[in-house]
Amino acid sequence: MTRIVRTHSQKNPGVNPTSISPRQMPSVSYTMQNLFISLATIAVSSASLFFTLFVFLPLACLRALLPLNMKVRLSELRRNKVVLVLGASRGIGFNLVKQYANEKGTVIIAASSSMDILRKSIISLGETPASIQCHEMNLTWPHQKIADGIRAMDRLYGPITHIFEVGGLSNNIQDWAARSLNETREMISANINGTVTAILATYDLMKDRGYGKICVVGSLTGIVGPANMVSYASIKSFINTFTTSLRLLAAPCGVDVVCVQPGFIDAQMTRRLREQGGQNLFGSAEDLAARMKEGVEKGGRGIVIWPESHGAVMYALRGVNPICEELLKWVLMRLSMGKQKNN
Ligand SMILES: NC(=O)c1ccc[n+]([C@@H]2O[C@H](COP(=O)([O-])OP(=O)(O)OC[C@H]3O[C@@H](n4cnc5c(N)ncnc54)[C@H](OP(=O)(O)O)[C@@H]3O)[C@@H](O)[C@H]2O)c1
């Protein structure tokens, strides 16, 4: 039997998701407002360049000259690490497990929703100096179950000193409208509700002990993304903001928070995109995991961005005014139609 898959535009013949109508052309007052925004952006961006060059660069050079015991607390050097990785079965999460697997005395709690795949991945590592424990944790579980699960792991293997929240779902970028509601709800459930619950439950434990390291994976897509990745991009925008703000709130309690913002990474999530070409544009999950570990262990870095070239382009695009941002999202959507992300 042949299965007919109808696209959104086939179901609604009058609707072309990539067309622009005259109503969307900007008015004069709106265009003037956008010109004003662009001028203000140039001023702020110049001030930020000046401040980074003459204040933060000398501070960073001074930090490089400080002895290790002034940059890292001695109690931290003496402490055995208990590293919880959520989303450890493959991709970036599994590469993080590999980063810590060679550390004698470290306990790694590898968690993910499918235990079979997780166990196979961990077994593929063979004997490791670090002890690796596999645990089931589904980020779509109810809040209480996730929080209880974190506390149980902490009692069993802890105290947890590090948490890396890497688990997450991506979406199909080709035909958003046809699959929007269920897909969006599932992504919000895992990537926002589950992530925030796991992070805050761990933060509560770390805060009381005055020590801990939290690392959460957001995305550069949360800065500017194609219009048809509306749910994924909005969710990642939330995670970027949540994590960078938590960093400041948690610092006085002795808890370091790092936000990771990957560009395109060679992982299962981007398999179909890679099949459509541009393979050399993708960063490796292993390189990203190494940078995540370095950022978390050495400190002095609020955001880990990889590949760096993707970060430079996306952060530069933050300077576009709202009219140009709308155009940009539309152009990115046109470019990505026909290319698919899969999970
Ligand atoms: N790859 C990229 O280009 C890219 C770019 C920017 C950001 N990111 C972000 O990086 C993170 C990891 O992505 P990846 O590229 O490594 O993707 P991946 O290879 O698809 O791995 C995703 C991981 O998340 C776990 N996971 C999925 N649903 C889960 C759930 N409900 N509960 C617990 N764990 C769950 C998966 O394990 P199970 O299926 O076994 O649960 C798997 O370990 C995601 O947050 C993604 O949004 C990726």
The ligand as an SDF file (V2000), in Angstrom:
LIG
                    3D

 48 52  0  0  0  0  0  0  0  0999 V2000
   23.8080   18.5480   16.8430 N   0  0  0  0  0  0  0  0  0  0  0  0
   23.7090   19.8500   16.6840 C   0  0  0  0  0  0  0  0  0  0  0  0
   23.9840   20.4050   15.6080 O   0  0  0  0  0  0  0  0  0  0  0  0
   23.2710   20.7090   17.8410 C   0  0  0  0  0  0  0  0  0  0  0  0
   23.3500   22.0940   17.6910 C   0  0  0  0  0  0  0  0  0  0  0  0
   22.9500   22.9080   18.7330 C   0  0  0  0  0  0  0  0  0  0  0  0
   22.4840   22.3510   19.9100 C   0  0  0  0  0  0  0  0  0  0  0  0
   22.3870   20.9910   20.0320 N   0  0  0  0  0  0  0  0  0  0  0  0
   21.8750   20.4630   21.2950 C   0  0  0  0  0  0  0  0  0  0  0  0
   22.7900   19.5460   21.8460 O   0  0  0  0  0  0  0  0  0  0  0  0
   22.0960   18.5910   22.6340 C   0  0  0  0  0  0  0  0  0  0  0  0
   22.5480   17.1980   22.2600 C   0  0  0  0  0  0  0  0  0  0  0  0
   22.3660   17.0270   20.8930 O   0  0  0  0  0  0  0  0  0  0  0  0
   23.1560   15.9340   20.0090 P   0  0  0  0  0  0  0  0  0  0  0  0
   23.5580   16.6330   18.7900 O   0  0  0  0  0  0  0  0  0  0  0  0
   24.1570   15.2090   20.8090 O   0  0  0  0  0  0  0  0  0  0  0  0
   21.8960   15.0010   19.6330 O   0  0  0  0  0  0  0  0  0  0  0  0
   21.6550   13.4480   19.6360 P   0  0  0  0  0  0  0  0  0  0  0  0
   22.8160   12.7180   19.0940 O   0  0  0  0  0  0  0  0  0  0  0  0
   20.3200   13.2830   19.0200 O   0  0  0  0  0  0  0  0  0  0  0  0
   21.5620   13.0990   21.2160 O   0  0  0  0  0  0  0  0  0  0  0  0
   20.4950   13.5430   21.9820 C   0  0  0  0  0  0  0  0  0  0  0  0
   20.6260   12.9490   23.3730 C   0  0  0  0  0  0  0  0  0  0  0  0
   19.4900   13.3820   24.1290 O   0  0  0  0  0  0  0  0  0  0  0  0
   18.8840   12.2490   24.7320 C   0  0  0  0  0  0  0  0  0  0  0  0
   17.4570   12.4600   24.8830 N   0  0  0  0  0  0  0  0  0  0  0  0
   16.5430   12.6700   23.9070 C   0  0  0  0  0  0  0  0  0  0  0  0
   15.3210   12.7750   24.4400 N   0  0  0  0  0  0  0  0  0  0  0  0
   15.4840   12.6290   25.7840 C   0  0  0  0  0  0  0  0  0  0  0  0
   14.5820   12.6170   26.8700 C   0  0  0  0  0  0  0  0  0  0  0  0
   13.2660   12.7830   26.7040 N   0  0  0  0  0  0  0  0  0  0  0  0
   15.0820   12.4280   28.1110 N   0  0  0  0  0  0  0  0  0  0  0  0
   16.4040   12.2360   28.3150 C   0  0  0  0  0  0  0  0  0  0  0  0
   17.3040   12.2460   27.3210 N   0  0  0  0  0  0  0  0  0  0  0  0
   16.8390   12.4230   26.0670 C   0  0  0  0  0  0  0  0  0  0  0  0
   19.1890   11.1080   23.7740 C   0  0  0  0  0  0  0  0  0  0  0  0
   19.1810    9.8760   24.4440 O   0  0  0  0  0  0  0  0  0  0  0  0
   17.9170    8.8890   24.4730 P   0  0  0  0  0  0  0  0  0  0  0  0
   17.2120    8.9840   23.1510 O   0  0  0  0  0  0  0  0  0  0  0  0
   18.5110    7.5880   24.7750 O   0  0  0  0  0  0  0  0  0  0  0  0
   17.1200    9.3900   25.6150 O   0  0  0  0  0  0  0  0  0  0  0  0
   20.6110   11.4330   23.3590 C   0  0  0  0  0  0  0  0  0  0  0  0
   21.5250   10.9480   24.3020 O   0  0  0  0  0  0  0  0  0  0  0  0
   20.5940   18.8520   22.3990 C   0  0  0  0  0  0  0  0  0  0  0  0
   20.1140   19.6270   23.4790 O   0  0  0  0  0  0  0  0  0  0  0  0
   20.5860   19.6900   21.1330 C   0  0  0  0  0  0  0  0  0  0  0  0
   19.4600   20.5260   21.0670 O   0  0  0  0  0  0  0  0  0  0  0  0
   22.7830   20.1490   19.0280 C   0  0  0  0  0  0  0  0  0  0  0  0
  1  2  1  0
  2  3  2  0
  2  4  1  0
  4  5  1  0
  4 48  2  0
  5  6  2  0
  6  7  1  0
  7  8  2  0
  8  9  1  0
  8 48  1  0
  9 10  1  0
  9 46  1  0
 10 11  1  0
 11 12  1  0
 11 44  1  0
 12 13  1  0
 13 14  1  0
 14 15  2  0
 14 16  1  0
 14 17  1  0
 17 18  1  0
 18 19  2  0
 18 20  1  0
 18 21  1  0
 21 22  1  0
 22 23  1  0
 23 24  1  0
 23 42  1  0
 24 25  1  0
 25 26  1  0
 25 36  1  0
 26 27  1  0
 26 35  1  0
 27 28  2  0
 28 29  1  0
 29 30  1  0
 29 35  2  0
 30 31  1  0
 30 32  2  0
 32 33  1  0
 33 34  2  0
 34 35  1  0
 36 37  1  0
 36 42  1  0
 37 38  1  0
 38 39  2  0
 38 40  1  0
 38 41  1  0
 42 43  1  0
 44 45  1  0
 44 46  1  0
 46 47  1  0
M  CHG  2   8   1  16  -1
M  END
$$$$
